[in-house]
């Protein structure tokens, strides 16, 4: 990636002094109200919103989050930094916020590496005071929308062996024991998209002093090689609703994989359309 994406607490604290940073806290309102980084705006919808990949669904996604990010004070000039509690507690929700910003074409975005836990472990300031930013007109660049593929494109990719369909869900979802993180039977069908390969999203991270952090470029590249991904391999990611895929998206791009897109509707959408094929039983790819 050309622009810096991952900011450790020290990096972020330094940038905050410049006054051109908008902080987006994706945690639930109770956690936010109990303490957050000074100036942060709470946007838990980043985590909870269930998107569909249809044309209407993507339009709704654009409109909803353009409003949310505009109300947070983003005009295109500021650096947006998104954070969650820690990198493994929110199913990649801070990365989902980053991905939504890129889907909307926002030019300056990043993620607090290590999350709020890393910030507090570094003894950096927190507050319980609410922030009231001046709403701005958020700039949407429709050319960036090609980061997301729809169900039709994903179905076409099922029959294209040159494209790796990468399932990054937790193991119980991959083997068909559960349909989602919300419960085993949250979705009507369990299983996998046919032909998918599996690389659990946790494998892109490793323990750090303050909790999980992304692995190095070389370590991520080694993980990618286990499922046949090189820098030139086209990849379409999916999970349940596009959060864990967003974590993996950042990892793959940091490792230099050039063509990475996301089926953002993911299993929540795919499993609800009985016309779309699924693979059940023992996985054909481990």
C-alpha positions as CSV (number, residue, x, y, z in Angstrom):
1,X,0.0,0.0,0.0
2,X,1.3,3.5,-0.8
3,X,-0.3,5.2,2.2
4,X,0.3,4.3,5.8
5,X,-2.6,2.2,7.1
6,X,-1.6,0.9,10.6
7,X,-0.8,3.5,13.2
8,X,0.6,2.4,16.6
9,X,-0.5,4.5,19.6
10,X,2.7,6.6,19.5
11,X,2.2,7.4,15.8
12,X,-1.4,8.4,16.4
13,X,-0.6,10.6,19.5
14,X,1.9,12.5,17.4
15,X,-0.5,13.0,14.6
16,X,-3.3,14.2,16.9
17,X,-1.1,17.2,17.7
18,X,-1.4,18.3,14.1
19,X,-5.2,18.7,14.5
20,X,-6.1,17.1,11.2
21,X,-7.2,13.7,12.5
22,X,-10.8,12.5,13.0
23,X,-11.1,9.4,15.3
24,X,-13.8,6.9,14.8
25,X,-14.6,4.6,17.7
26,X,-16.5,1.5,16.5
27,X,-17.2,0.0,19.9
28,X,-20.6,-0.2,21.5
29,X,-22.0,3.0,23.1
30,X,-21.6,1.7,26.7
31,X,-17.9,1.0,26.1
32,X,-17.4,4.3,24.4
33,X,-19.2,6.2,27.2
34,X,-17.0,4.5,29.8
35,X,-13.9,5.9,28.2
36,X,-12.5,6.8,24.8
37,X,-9.7,8.7,23.1
38,X,-10.3,12.4,23.4
39,X,-12.1,13.8,20.4
40,X,-13.3,10.4,19.1
41,X,-16.8,10.0,17.6
42,X,-18.7,6.8,18.2
43,X,-20.0,4.9,15.2
44,X,-21.0,1.4,16.2
45,X,-23.1,1.0,13.0
46,X,-19.8,0.2,11.3
47,X,-19.9,-3.1,13.1
48,X,-23.6,-3.9,13.3
49,X,-24.8,-2.9,9.8
50,X,-25.6,-6.0,7.6
51,X,-25.0,-5.1,4.0
52,X,-26.3,-6.7,0.8
53,X,-24.3,-6.6,-2.4
54,X,-27.1,-5.8,-4.8
55,X,-27.0,-2.5,-6.6
56,X,-29.7,-1.1,-4.3
57,X,-27.8,-2.5,-1.3
58,X,-24.6,-0.9,-2.3
59,X,-26.3,2.4,-2.9
60,X,-27.9,2.2,0.6
61,X,-24.4,1.3,2.0
62,X,-22.9,4.4,0.4
63,X,-25.6,6.7,1.5
64,X,-25.7,5.5,5.1
65,X,-22.0,5.7,5.8
66,X,-21.4,8.9,3.8
67,X,-23.9,10.4,6.3
68,X,-22.2,8.8,9.3
69,X,-18.7,9.8,8.3
70,X,-19.8,13.3,7.2
71,X,-21.4,13.8,10.7
72,X,-18.1,12.7,12.2
73,X,-16.5,15.7,10.5
74,X,-14.8,14.1,7.4
75,X,-14.6,16.3,4.4
76,X,-11.8,14.6,2.5
77,X,-9.0,16.7,4.0
78,X,-8.7,15.0,7.4
79,X,-7.0,11.7,8.2
80,X,-9.7,9.2,9.5
81,X,-8.4,6.8,12.1
82,X,-10.7,3.9,13.1
83,X,-10.3,1.8,16.2
84,X,-11.9,-1.0,18.2
85,X,-11.1,-2.5,21.6
86,X,-8.3,-4.7,20.4
87,X,-7.6,-6.4,17.1
88,X,-9.3,-9.7,18.0
89,X,-12.3,-8.6,20.1
90,X,-14.4,-6.9,17.4
91,X,-14.1,-9.4,14.5
92,X,-12.1,-6.8,12.6
93,X,-14.6,-4.0,13.1
94,X,-12.0,-1.2,13.0
95,X,-10.8,-2.7,9.7
96,X,-14.4,-2.8,8.5
97,X,-14.6,0.9,9.1
98,X,-11.4,1.4,7.1
99,X,-12.7,-0.7,4.3
100,X,-16.0,1.3,4.2
101,X,-14.0,4.5,3.9
102,X,-12.0,3.0,1.0
103,X,-15.2,1.7,-0.6
104,X,-16.5,5.3,-0.5
105,X,-13.2,6.5,-2.0
106,X,-12.0,8.4,1.0
107,X,-8.4,9.4,0.4
108,X,-6.9,9.4,3.9
109,X,-7.7,6.5,6.3
110,X,-6.0,4.3,8.8
111,X,-6.5,1.9,11.7
112,X,-5.2,2.2,15.3
113,X,-2.9,-0.9,15.4
114,X,-3.7,-2.7,18.6
115,X,-6.9,-0.8,19.3
116,X,-8.0,1.1,22.3
117,X,-6.3,-1.5,24.6
118,X,-2.9,-0.6,23.1
119,X,-3.7,3.1,23.6
120,X,-4.6,2.7,27.3
121,X,-1.7,0.3,27.9
122,X,0.6,3.1,26.6
123,X,-0.9,5.4,29.3
124,X,-2.2,7.8,26.7
125,X,-5.1,10.1,27.6
126,X,-8.7,9.0,27.7
127,X,-12.0,10.8,28.4
128,X,-15.7,10.3,29.0
129,X,-16.6,13.6,27.5
130,X,-18.6,13.5,24.3
131,X,-17.3,15.1,21.1
132,X,-19.5,17.3,18.9
133,X,-17.7,17.7,15.6
134,X,-19.0,20.1,12.9
135,X,-20.7,18.0,10.2
136,X,-19.1,18.1,6.8
137,X,-20.1,17.1,3.3
138,X,-18.5,13.7,2.9
139,X,-17.0,13.2,-0.6
140,X,-18.1,9.9,-2.3
141,X,-15.9,8.7,-5.2
142,X,-18.0,6.0,-7.0
143,X,-14.9,4.7,-8.8
144,X,-13.8,3.0,-5.6
145,X,-17.0,0.9,-5.4
146,X,-15.3,-1.9,-7.4
147,X,-13.6,-3.0,-4.2
148,X,-16.9,-4.9,-3.5
149,X,-18.2,-7.7,-5.7
150,X,-21.9,-8.7,-5.8
151,X,-23.3,-12.2,-5.6
152,X,-23.5,-12.5,-9.4
153,X,-19.8,-11.8,-9.7
154,X,-19.0,-14.2,-6.8
155,X,-21.0,-16.9,-8.5
156,X,-19.0,-16.4,-11.7
157,X,-15.8,-16.6,-9.7
158,X,-16.9,-20.0,-8.4
159,X,-16.2,-21.4,-11.8
160,X,-13.0,-19.5,-12.4
161,X,-10.0,-21.4,-10.9
162,X,-7.7,-18.4,-11.6
163,X,-9.5,-16.5,-8.8
164,X,-9.0,-17.7,-5.3
165,X,-12.1,-17.5,-3.2
166,X,-10.8,-17.1,0.3
167,X,-13.0,-17.9,3.3
168,X,-11.6,-16.3,6.4
169,X,-14.3,-17.3,8.9
170,X,-13.8,-19.1,12.2
171,X,-13.3,-22.9,12.0
172,X,-16.8,-23.8,13.2
173,X,-18.3,-21.8,10.3
174,X,-15.9,-23.2,7.8
175,X,-16.7,-26.8,8.6
176,X,-20.4,-26.1,8.6
177,X,-21.0,-26.5,12.3
178,X,-22.3,-22.9,12.7
179,X,-23.8,-20.4,10.3
180,X,-22.4,-17.2,11.9
181,X,-20.8,-15.6,15.0
182,X,-24.3,-14.7,16.1
183,X,-25.4,-18.3,16.6
184,X,-25.2,-21.6,14.9
185,X,-28.6,-21.2,13.2
186,X,-28.6,-17.4,12.6
187,X,-28.5,-18.1,8.8
188,X,-30.7,-20.6,7.1
189,X,-27.8,-22.7,5.6
190,X,-24.4,-23.8,6.9
191,X,-21.4,-24.6,4.8
192,X,-19.1,-22.8,2.3
193,X,-19.0,-21.2,-1.1
194,X,-18.0,-24.0,-3.5
195,X,-14.3,-24.0,-4.3
196,X,-13.3,-21.7,-1.5
197,X,-10.0,-22.0,0.3
198,X,-9.7,-21.3,4.0
199,X,-7.3,-19.1,5.9
200,X,-8.8,-18.1,9.3
201,X,-8.5,-14.4,9.8
202,X,-6.7,-14.8,13.1
203,X,-3.7,-16.2,11.3
204,X,-2.9,-12.7,9.9
205,X,-2.0,-11.6,13.5
206,X,0.3,-12.5,16.2
207,X,0.6,-11.7,20.0
208,X,2.1,-8.3,20.8
209,X,3.0,-6.6,24.0
210,X,-0.5,-5.0,24.2
211,X,-2.5,-7.7,22.4
212,X,-2.8,-9.0,18.9
213,X,-1.1,-7.1,16.0
214,X,-0.7,-7.8,12.4
215,X,2.1,-10.1,11.3
216,X,5.0,-8.7,9.2
217,X,4.7,-8.5,5.4
218,X,6.9,-11.6,5.1
219,X,4.9,-13.6,7.6
220,X,1.6,-12.7,5.9
221,X,3.1,-13.6,2.6
222,X,4.1,-17.0,4.0
223,X,0.5,-17.6,5.3
224,X,-0.8,-16.6,1.8
225,X,1.5,-19.2,0.2
226,X,-0.2,-22.0,2.1
227,X,-3.4,-21.4,0.1
228,X,-1.7,-20.6,-3.2
229,X,-1.9,-16.8,-3.0
230,X,1.0,-14.8,-4.5
231,X,1.2,-11.1,-5.1
232,X,-0.3,-11.5,-8.6
233,X,-3.2,-13.8,-7.6
234,X,-6.7,-12.4,-7.9
235,X,-8.5,-12.9,-4.6
236,X,-12.1,-12.4,-3.5
237,X,-12.6,-12.6,0.3
238,X,-15.7,-13.5,2.2
239,X,-16.7,-14.1,5.9
240,X,-20.1,-13.5,7.5
241,X,-20.7,-9.8,6.9
242,X,-17.4,-8.2,5.8
243,X,-15.6,-7.5,9.1
244,X,-13.1,-10.3,9.2
245,X,-12.5,-10.0,5.5
246,X,-11.6,-6.3,6.1
247,X,-9.0,-7.4,8.5
248,X,-7.6,-9.8,6.0
249,X,-7.9,-7.2,3.2
250,X,-5.5,-4.9,5.1
251,X,-3.1,-7.8,5.7
252,X,-3.0,-9.0,2.1
253,X,-2.5,-5.5,0.8
254,X,0.2,-4.8,3.3
255,X,1.9,-8.0,2.0
256,X,1.7,-6.7,-1.6
257,X,-1.2,-8.8,-3.0
258,X,-2.3,-6.5,-5.9
259,X,-5.8,-7.7,-6.7
260,X,-8.0,-8.1,-3.6
261,X,-11.7,-7.6,-3.5
262,X,-14.4,-8.5,-1.0
263,X,-17.8,-10.2,-1.4
264,X,-19.1,-7.8,1.3
265,X,-22.6,-9.5,1.6
266,X,-20.7,-12.6,2.5
267,X,-22.3,-15.7,4.1
268,X,-25.1,-13.6,5.6
269,X,-26.3,-12.9,2.0
270,X,-25.2,-16.0,0.2
271,X,-26.8,-18.5,2.6
272,X,-30.2,-16.7,2.4
273,X,-30.5,-17.2,-1.4
274,X,-31.5,-20.8,-2.0
275,X,-30.5,-20.5,-5.7
276,X,-26.9,-20.0,-4.8
277,X,-24.8,-23.2,-4.4
278,X,-23.1,-24.2,-1.2
279,X,-20.7,-26.9,-0.2
280,X,-21.6,-28.9,2.8
281,X,-20.0,-31.8,4.7
282,X,-16.2,-32.2,5.0
283,X,-14.3,-29.3,3.3
284,X,-12.6,-30.1,0.1
285,X,-9.8,-27.6,1.1
286,X,-8.3,-27.5,4.6
